[in-house]
């Protein structure tokens, strides 16, 4: 079942990246009128870059986790098999 779930997981990853990027851009706009700093920019303050990267990473991780879990629930609903572990290890 893991192999059957792989294309769904890849598609969900692309969807999560697009949603996460849009969410980050909207949230960053609340903090600053300029575009978010990027590591490739030469003249940026490191503190501003660090804050932008922290926010972006947290948003991406959150969106990716929610989309992945939703895709797994949908897969399980259709196939009757959960593609992954049932619960975390103790």
Secondary structure, DSSP 8 states (H G I E B T S, - for coil): -HHHHHHHHHHHHHHHHHHHHHHHHHHHHHH-SS----TT-SS--HHHHHHHHHHHHHHHHHHHHHHHHHHHHHHHHHHS--SS-SS---
